[in-house]
Amino acid sequence: MAEVESFALDHTAVKAPYVRAIAEESGLKGDLISNFDLRLVQPNENAIPTAGLHTIEHLLAGLLRDRLEGVIDCSPFGCRTGFHLIVWGTPSTEEVARALKSSLEEIRDNIEWEDVQGTDIFSCGNYKDHSLFSAKAWASDILADGISSNPFVREVI
């Protein structure tokens, strides 16, 4: 079985919240993609409840696209500590961290329920499992801790 980089990461050594570049890959035609670890809470010490994480996921899907060129996908980790962000090109961790910070500020300060996309039976596979209250509370807590551009040393942006 292929080794997965994220499973080789020492989860006891990282200091969340942070943005970490996982990999840059080149396609057959030379197209570049980057994979980022958007770690919002400390692994094995905390986890965002599914309803809040689900709402953050739906919001980041649009907010990150508004702030960062080339977003392909933003998907939650099964451990509920953050997200994978896949983008075209090779933005810096600082650029991604700034986009994440701005998105979380928008969630905390401005987002209303009507702003959350994909929350009905037709557009979501588990539409009953959302919580804007939880998403706002977690965004506030994450921002209070500060988002680092380095997973091992706190370099808050």
N, CA, C and O of each residue as an XYZ file, in Angstrom:
628
protein
N       0.843     -1.170      0.000
C       0.000      0.000      0.000
C       0.894      1.241      0.000
O       1.918      1.280      0.683
N       0.500      2.242     -0.764
C       1.265      3.482     -0.834
C       1.277      4.174      0.523
O       0.274      4.181      1.237
N       2.424      4.758      0.870
C       2.520      5.513      2.118
C       1.888      6.883      1.921
O       2.154      7.559      0.927
N       1.061      7.287      2.855
C       0.388      8.581      2.818
C       1.151      9.537      3.728
O       1.332      9.268      4.915
N       1.596     10.652      3.161
C       2.435     11.609      3.887
C       1.801     12.048      5.196
O       2.484     12.122      6.218
N       0.525     12.336      5.182
C      -0.141     12.838      6.388
C      -0.096     11.839      7.536
O      -0.108     12.238      8.700
N      -0.044     10.548      7.225
C       0.001      9.542      8.276
C       1.417      9.363      8.816
O       1.606      8.743      9.863
N       2.412      9.899      8.112
C       3.792      9.858      8.596
C       4.112     11.085      9.465
O       5.143     11.118     10.137
N       3.236     12.085      9.449
C       3.425     13.295     10.245
C       3.298     12.973     11.731
O       2.361     12.286     12.140
N       4.228     13.462     12.531
C       4.144     13.294     13.980
C       3.109     14.283     14.512
O       3.399     15.468     14.679
N       1.917     13.791     14.773
C       0.826     14.636     15.217
C       1.026     15.172     16.630
O       0.289     16.058     17.063
N       2.011     14.647     17.354
C       2.310     15.173     18.696
C       3.271     16.351     18.639
O       3.441     17.062     19.629
N       3.907     16.567     17.476
C       4.909     17.627     17.343
C       4.335     18.933     16.798
O       4.965     19.983     16.924
N       3.148     18.881     16.194
C       2.580     20.079     15.575
C       1.888     20.947     16.608
O       1.498     20.487     17.681
N       1.745     22.242     16.244
C       1.135     23.223     17.132
C       0.032     23.959     16.369
O       0.290     24.946     15.680
N      -1.188     23.467     16.502
C      -2.337     24.034     15.785
C      -2.845     25.277     16.520
O      -2.618     25.440     17.719
N      -3.531     26.143     15.786
C      -3.883     26.103     14.374
C      -2.726     26.551     13.473
O      -1.934     27.422     13.828
N      -2.661     25.923     12.296
C      -1.596     26.230     11.348
C      -2.014     25.857      9.930
O      -3.014     25.175      9.707
N      -1.213     26.329      8.986
C      -1.298     25.907      7.587
C       0.031     25.263      7.251
O       1.095     25.819      7.524
N      -0.043     24.076      6.650
C       1.171     23.331      6.287
C       1.060     22.863      4.852
O       0.052     22.280      4.453
N       2.113     23.125      4.072
C       2.171     22.574      2.716
C       2.499     21.089      2.823
O       3.538     20.716      3.368
N       1.616     20.250      2.306
C       1.828     18.802      2.340
C       2.627     18.360      1.128
O       3.610     17.631      1.253
N       2.193     18.810     -0.059
C       2.850     18.345     -1.280
C       2.543     19.276     -2.436
O       1.505     19.937     -2.477
N       3.479     19.308     -3.373
C       3.270     19.923     -4.681
C       3.473     18.814     -5.688
O       4.454     18.074     -5.616
N       2.543     18.692     -6.634
C       2.641     17.640     -7.629
C       2.422     18.220     -9.005
O       1.690     19.193     -9.185
N       3.073     17.600     -9.974
C       2.970     18.021    -11.358
C       2.239     16.940    -12.145
O       2.566     15.756    -12.051
N       1.245     17.364    -12.921
C       0.493     16.430    -13.758
C       1.244     16.082    -15.030
O       2.319     16.621    -15.292
N       0.685     15.194    -15.806
C       1.313     14.738    -17.041
C       1.561     15.868    -18.036
O       2.477     15.779    -18.854
N       0.767     16.916    -17.978
C       0.924     18.055    -18.891
C       1.632     19.226    -18.216
O       1.652     20.332    -18.756
N       2.212     18.993    -17.040
C       2.963     20.033    -16.354
C       2.164     20.900    -15.420
O       2.720     21.799    -14.788
N       0.855     20.652    -15.312
C       0.040     21.428    -14.387
C       0.463     21.126    -12.959
O       0.691     19.972    -12.596
N       0.564     22.172    -12.158
C       0.960     22.010    -10.763
C      -0.246     22.120     -9.842
O      -1.105     22.981    -10.029
N      -0.303     21.236     -8.841
C      -1.288     21.356     -7.776
C      -0.564     21.293     -6.440
O       0.506     20.696     -6.324
N      -1.156     21.910     -5.451
C      -0.616     21.891     -4.094
C      -1.680     21.388     -3.142
O      -2.869     21.660     -3.308
N      -1.232     20.648     -2.141
C      -2.098     20.115     -1.099
C      -1.652     20.734      0.224
O      -0.476     20.668      0.582
N      -2.593     21.332      0.944
C      -2.301     21.972      2.220
C      -3.090     21.329      3.347
O      -4.217     20.873      3.154
N      -2.489     21.302      4.511
C      -3.103     20.879      5.761
C      -3.542     22.148      6.475
O      -2.704     22.926      6.931
N      -4.850     22.363      6.574
C      -5.399     23.491      7.323
C      -5.827     22.938      8.677
O      -6.977     22.531      8.847
N      -4.928     22.920      9.621
C      -5.185     22.295     10.930
C      -5.755     23.353     11.864
O      -5.069     24.314     12.213
N      -6.986     23.181     12.260
C      -7.678     24.188     13.052
C      -7.574     23.963     14.555
O      -7.564     24.922     15.326
N      -7.495     22.700     14.977
C      -7.383     22.395     16.405
C      -6.289     21.361     16.616
O      -5.929     20.627     15.695
N      -5.771     21.308     17.821
C      -4.660     20.427     18.147
C      -5.078     18.954     18.039
O      -6.033     18.532     18.691
N      -4.367     18.174     17.221
C      -4.692     16.759     17.088
C      -4.653     16.039     18.441
O      -3.801     16.309     19.287
N      -5.580     15.140     18.608
C      -5.691     14.277     19.787
C      -5.972     15.018     21.084
O      -5.986     14.416     22.158
N      -6.194     16.315     20.988
C      -6.586     17.094     22.164
C      -7.963     17.716     21.995
O      -8.629     18.051     22.975
N      -8.383     17.868     20.743
C      -9.663     18.494     20.465
C     -10.173     18.008     19.121
O      -9.406     17.487     18.312
N     -11.453     18.176     18.884
C     -12.070     17.872     17.597
C     -13.312     18.737     17.474
O     -14.049     18.923     18.442
N     -13.538     19.259     16.290
C     -14.701     20.110     16.049
C     -15.910     19.197     15.840
O     -15.852     18.299     14.999
N     -16.993     19.399     16.574
C     -18.182     18.562     16.392
C     -18.668     18.602     14.939
O     -18.500     19.601     14.240
N     -19.262     17.511     14.512
C     -19.578     17.370     13.088
C     -20.471     18.473     12.541
O     -20.246     18.934     11.422
N     -21.468     18.907     13.284
C     -22.373     19.930     12.758
C     -21.631     21.241     12.488
O     -21.844     21.872     11.453
N     -20.765     21.650     13.414
C     -19.981     22.873     13.204
C     -18.975     22.708     12.091
O     -18.815     23.600     11.258
N     -18.291     21.569     12.064
C     -17.305     21.300     11.013
C     -17.967     21.273      9.637
O     -17.415     21.781      8.661
N     -19.153     20.676      9.570
C     -19.892     20.588      8.316
C     -20.242     21.981      7.800
O     -20.117     22.255      6.607
N     -20.676     22.854      8.694
C     -21.012     24.220      8.288
C     -19.761     24.990      7.897
O     -19.777     25.728      6.913
N     -18.680     24.831      8.649
C     -17.410     25.468      8.263
C     -16.993     24.975      6.885
O     -16.546     25.770      6.059
N     -17.130     23.685      6.622
C     -16.785     23.130      5.302
C     -17.571     23.827      4.194
O     -16.988     24.263      3.201
N     -18.881     23.934      4.358
C     -19.706     24.564      3.324
C     -19.319     26.026      3.126
O     -19.311     26.523      2.000
N     -19.000     26.709      4.216
C     -18.613     28.115      4.103
C     -17.226     28.279      3.478
O     -17.036     29.142      2.621
N     -16.264     27.466      3.894
C     -14.919     27.574      3.316
C     -14.926     27.266      1.825
O     -14.109     27.803      1.078
N     -15.840     26.408      1.386
C     -15.917     26.072     -0.039
C     -16.068     27.332     -0.885
O     -15.464     27.434     -1.953
N     -16.857     28.281     -0.424
C     -17.029     29.524     -1.163
C     -16.052     30.610     -0.748
O     -15.481     31.291     -1.600
N     -15.853     30.777      0.565
C     -15.013     31.867      1.055
C     -13.561     31.741      0.602
O     -12.945     32.740      0.231
N     -13.009     30.535      0.627
C     -11.620     30.371      0.163
C     -11.504     30.639     -1.331
O     -10.502     31.193     -1.783
N     -12.509     30.256     -2.094
C     -12.487     30.538     -3.542
C     -12.525     32.040     -3.817
O     -11.966     32.505     -4.811
N     -13.184     32.801     -2.937
C     -13.219     34.259     -3.077
C     -11.870     34.905     -2.751
O     -11.601     36.025     -3.185
N     -11.026     34.209     -1.992
C      -9.800     34.806     -1.466
C      -8.515     34.222     -2.042
O      -7.440     34.796     -1.868
N      -8.620     33.094     -2.720
C      -7.432     32.385     -3.178
C      -7.710     31.814     -4.567
O      -8.695     31.105     -4.769
N      -6.847     32.123     -5.504
C      -7.035     31.610     -6.863
C      -6.779     30.109     -6.933
O      -5.901     29.581     -6.250
N      -7.556     29.438     -7.766
C      -7.275     28.055     -8.106
C      -7.717     27.005     -7.113
O      -7.210     25.883     -7.151
N      -8.643     27.325     -6.223
C      -9.106     26.320     -5.266
C      -9.811     25.200     -6.029
O     -10.728     25.442     -6.814
N      -9.366     23.985     -5.783
C     -10.002     22.803     -6.372
C     -10.968     22.192     -5.361
O     -12.117     21.903     -5.693
N     -10.501     21.996     -4.129
C     -11.339     21.337     -3.132
C     -10.836     21.653     -1.729
O      -9.638     21.831     -1.506
N     -11.761     21.717     -0.801
C     -11.453     21.849      0.626
C     -12.303     20.813      1.340
O     -13.526     20.944      1.406
N     -11.661     19.785      1.874
C     -12.369     18.645      2.457
C     -11.937     18.408      3.892
O     -10.751     18.503      4.207
N     -12.891     18.100      4.769
C     -12.539     17.903      6.183
C     -11.787     16.602      6.426
O     -11.996     15.601      5.740
N     -10.915     16.642      7.411
C     -10.259     15.424      7.893
C     -11.292     14.605      8.665
O     -12.155     15.167      9.340
N     -11.206     13.306      8.567
C     -12.087     12.444      9.339
C     -11.921     12.612     10.832
O     -12.855     12.360     11.594
N     -10.734     13.037     11.264
C     -10.477     13.243     12.704
C     -11.103     14.531     13.221
O     -11.098     14.791     14.424
N     -11.649     15.345     12.298
C     -12.362     16.578     12.632
C     -11.468     17.652     13.250
O     -11.923     18.456     14.063
N     -10.181     17.658     12.853
C      -9.258     18.677     13.362
C      -8.915     19.733     12.314
O      -8.206     20.691     12.621
N      -9.398     19.578     11.097
C      -9.093     20.539     10.049
C      -9.488     20.032      8.680
O     -10.381     19.196      8.537
N      -8.790     20.565      7.659
C      -9.163     20.324      6.268
C      -7.940     20.119      5.384
O      -6.857     20.628      5.671
N      -8.131     19.364      4.304
C      -7.201     19.362      3.179
C      -7.668     20.445      2.228
O      -8.862     20.549      1.946
N      -6.750     21.248      1.732
C      -7.045     22.235      0.698
C      -6.193     21.886     -0.510
O      -4.967     21.845     -0.415
N      -6.833     21.635     -1.646
C      -6.141     21.328     -2.892
C      -6.334     22.516     -3.829
O      -7.462     22.951     -4.062
N      -5.224     23.043     -4.371
C      -5.286     24.213     -5.253
C      -4.395     24.012     -6.477
O      -3.401     23.287     -6.426
N      -4.766     24.661     -7.566
C      -3.888     24.751     -8.725
C      -2.737     25.682     -8.364
O      -2.935     26.673     -7.661
N      -1.545     25.371     -8.838
C      -0.403     26.246     -8.611
C       0.259     25.991     -7.274
O       0.043     24.966     -6.628
N       1.084     26.969     -6.873
C       1.890     26.791     -5.662
C       1.866     28.045     -4.784
O       2.893     28.700     -4.610
N       0.692     28.380     -4.230
C       0.678     29.525     -3.323
C       1.517     29.222     -2.077
O       1.723     28.060     -1.726
N       1.986     30.253     -1.433
C       2.780     30.071     -0.211
C       1.862     29.720      0.958
O       0.655     29.958      0.910
N       2.449     29.155      2.001
C       1.656     28.866      3.197
C       1.125     30.163      3.801
O       0.040     30.176      4.382
N       1.880     31.251      3.668
C       1.423     32.534      4.191
C       0.180     33.017      3.445
O      -0.760     33.513      4.067
N       0.167     32.876      2.116
C      -1.008     33.267      1.332
C      -2.229     32.462      1.753
O      -3.314     33.014      1.935
N      -2.049     31.162      1.906
C      -3.150     30.290      2.292
C      -3.605     30.628      3.708
O      -4.805     30.672      3.979
N      -2.653     30.867      4.615
C      -2.996     31.214      5.997
C      -3.781     32.521      6.052
O      -4.737     32.635      6.820
N      -3.391     33.504      5.249
C      -4.133     34.773      5.218
C      -5.556     34.565      4.693
O      -6.504     35.145      5.222
N      -5.705     33.738      3.654
C      -7.039     33.447      3.107
C      -7.895     32.710      4.135
O      -9.083     33.000      4.279
N      -7.296     31.762      4.846
C      -8.025     31.032      5.886
C      -8.436     31.968      7.016
O      -9.580     31.936      7.470
N      -7.507     32.797      7.465
C      -7.805     33.742      8.546
C      -8.949     34.670      8.150
O      -9.883     34.869      8.927
N      -8.884     35.227      6.967
C      -9.930     36.131      6.492
C     -11.279     35.407      6.391
O     -12.319     35.978      6.719
N     -11.257     34.160      5.942
C     -12.492     33.379      5.836
C     -13.092     33.115      7.208
O     -14.305     33.227      7.386
N     -12.259     32.768      8.172
C     -12.759     32.524      9.525
C     -13.275     33.808     10.168
O     -14.247     33.781     10.922
N     -12.624     34.931      9.872
C     -13.124     36.217     10.368
C     -14.501     36.510      9.788
O     -15.385     36.998     10.491
N     -14.680     36.213      8.513
C     -15.985     36.413      7.862
C     -17.047     35.536      8.521
O     -18.165     35.988      8.770
N     -16.692     34.277      8.805
C     -17.633     33.372      9.479
C     -17.993     33.936     10.850
O     -19.168     34.034     11.202
N     -16.983     34.301     11.608
C     -17.201     34.805     12.963
C     -18.027     36.086     12.983
O     -18.918     36.232     13.819
N     -17.740     37.016     12.070
C     -18.272     38.368     12.179
C     -19.492     38.676     11.322
O     -20.315     39.508     11.705
N     -19.624     38.027     10.175
C     -20.609     38.496      9.206
C     -21.596     37.466      8.677
O     -22.681     37.832      8.224
N     -21.251     36.222      8.725
C     -22.088     35.208      8.089
C     -23.394     35.018      8.856
O     -23.404     34.912     10.082
N     -24.484     34.979      8.112
C     -25.809     34.646      8.636
C     -26.226     33.317      8.016
O     -25.637     32.871      7.032
N     -27.232     32.695      8.590
C     -27.662     31.383      8.108
C     -27.966     31.402      6.602
O     -27.664     30.441      5.895
N     -28.551     32.473      6.129
C     -28.910     32.578      4.706
C     -27.678     32.545      3.799
O     -27.800     32.260      2.608
N     -26.503     32.830      4.343
C     -25.261     32.841      3.566
C     -24.668     31.447      3.384
O     -23.807     31.257      2.524
N     -25.104     30.479      4.166
C     -24.528     29.133      4.113
C     -25.134     28.385      2.932
O     -26.336     28.118      2.900
N     -24.286     28.051      1.966
C     -24.743     27.317      0.787
C     -24.942     25.839      1.107
O     -24.295     25.295      2.002
N     -25.838     25.203      0.374
C     -25.983     23.759      0.429
C     -26.526     23.234      1.743
O     -25.944     22.324      2.333
N     -27.633     23.793      2.210
C     -28.160     23.349      3.495
C     -29.579     22.788      3.385
O     -30.313     22.756      4.373
N     -29.960     22.351      2.199
C     -31.276     21.724      2.068
C     -31.126     20.304      1.529
O     -30.035     19.883      1.144
N     -32.213     19.593      1.510
C     -32.205     18.182      1.133
C     -31.716     17.958     -0.298
O     -31.220     16.879     -0.621
N     -31.851     18.956     -1.143
C     -31.468     18.824     -2.549
C     -29.979     19.071     -2.783
O     -29.423     18.594     -3.772
N     -29.325     19.817     -1.880
C     -27.949     20.236     -2.135
C     -26.929     19.699     -1.127
O     -25.746     20.029     -1.209
N     -27.375     18.884     -0.187
C     -26.464     18.368      0.832
C     -26.853     16.937      1.198
O     -28.035     16.610      1.307
N     -25.854     16.105      1.383
C     -26.102     14.711      1.718
C     -26.464     14.467      3.175
O     -26.890     13.367      3.526
N     -26.302     15.472      4.028
C     -26.673     15.349      5.440
C     -27.088     16.731      5.935
O     -26.506     17.281      6.870
N     -28.119     17.279      5.275
C     -28.496     18.678      5.475
C     -28.957     19.014      6.889
O     -28.950     20.184      7.271
N     -29.355     18.025      7.668
C     -29.813     18.286      9.034
C     -28.656     18.461     10.018
O     -28.867     18.880     11.157
N     -27.438     18.141      9.583
C     -26.273     18.161     10.473
C     -25.425     19.407     10.213
O     -24.298     19.307      9.728
N     -25.969     20.571     10.537
C     -25.279     21.858     10.405
C     -25.490     22.661     11.679
O     -26.508     22.515     12.355
N     -24.520     23.509     12.000
C     -24.687     24.444     13.114
C     -23.849     25.689     12.857
O     -22.626     25.669     12.988
N     -24.524     26.769     12.490
C     -23.818     28.044     12.324
C     -23.334     28.553     13.675
O     -22.258     29.146     13.757
N     -24.104     28.336     14.731
C     -23.676     28.734     16.075
C     -22.331     28.098     16.406
O     -21.417     28.783     16.865
N     -22.204     26.790     16.177
C     -20.954     26.079     16.443
C     -19.832     26.582     15.530
O     -18.709     26.793     15.988
N     -20.129     26.774     14.251
C     -19.117     27.254     13.302
C     -18.570     28.604     13.740
O     -17.360     28.823     13.692
N     -19.434     29.503     14.164
C     -18.998     30.825     14.621
C     -18.156     30.722     15.898
O     -17.141     31.404     16.033
N     -18.578     29.876     16.821
C     -17.840     29.716     18.077
C     -16.450     29.143     17.816
O     -15.467     29.623     18.381
N     -16.359     28.122     16.964
C     -15.052     27.536     16.652
C     -14.187     28.515     15.880
O     -12.987     28.602     16.139
N     -14.762     29.256     14.936
C     -13.984     30.255     14.198
C     -13.393     31.271     15.167
O     -12.232     31.657     15.029
N     -14.179     31.704     16.140
C     -13.712     32.665     17.134
C     -12.570     32.082     17.966
O     -11.563     32.755     18.190
N     -12.717     30.839     18.423
C     -11.665     30.201     19.229
C     -10.378     30.016     18.427
O      -9.284     30.252     18.938
N     -10.511     29.597     17.181
C      -9.335     29.367     16.323
C      -8.604     30.682     16.080
O      -7.377     30.744     16.159
N      -9.362     31.727     15.784
C      -8.752     33.036     15.551
C      -8.092     33.576     16.817
O      -7.056     34.237     16.735
N      -8.666     33.311     17.969
C      -8.070     33.761     19.233
C      -6.705     33.101     19.450
O      -5.796     33.717     20.007
N      -6.563     31.848     19.009
C      -5.274     31.155     19.115
C      -4.279     31.661     18.081
O      -3.070     31.588     18.304
N      -4.770     32.177     16.942
C      -3.913     32.657     15.868
C      -3.515     31.533     14.937
O      -3.251     30.414     15.379
N      -3.473     31.829     13.651
C      -3.120     30.829     12.645
C      -1.654     31.002     12.288
O      -1.218     32.083     11.893
N      -0.910     29.932     12.433
C       0.527     29.943     12.153
C       0.792     29.471     10.733
O       0.069     28.626     10.205
N       1.822     30.015     10.126
C       2.261     29.556      8.805
C       3.324     28.471      8.932
O       3.910     28.045      7.937
N       3.565     28.030     10.157
C       4.541     26.976     10.422
C       3.893     25.961     11.368
O       3.399     26.355     12.424
N       3.878     24.675     11.025
C       3.199     23.688     11.876
C       3.924     23.354     13.169
O       3.308     22.814     14.088
N       5.208     23.657     13.267
C       6.004     23.230     14.417
C       6.415     24.362     15.335
O       6.711     24.137     16.509
N       6.437     25.584     14.809
C       6.805     26.764     15.572
C       5.718     27.800     15.332
O       5.364     28.065     14.183
N       5.192     28.380     16.378
C       4.111     29.347     16.232
C       4.615     30.610     15.534
O       5.327     31.415     16.134
N       4.246     30.775     14.277
C       4.537     31.971     13.487
C       3.201     32.514     13.021
O       2.812     32.346     11.865
N       2.505     33.167     13.939
C       1.150     33.625     13.692
C       1.143     34.744     12.656
O       1.924     35.692     12.730
N       0.245     34.607     11.698
C       0.138     35.626     10.645
C      -0.763     36.760     11.097
O      -0.977     37.714     10.349
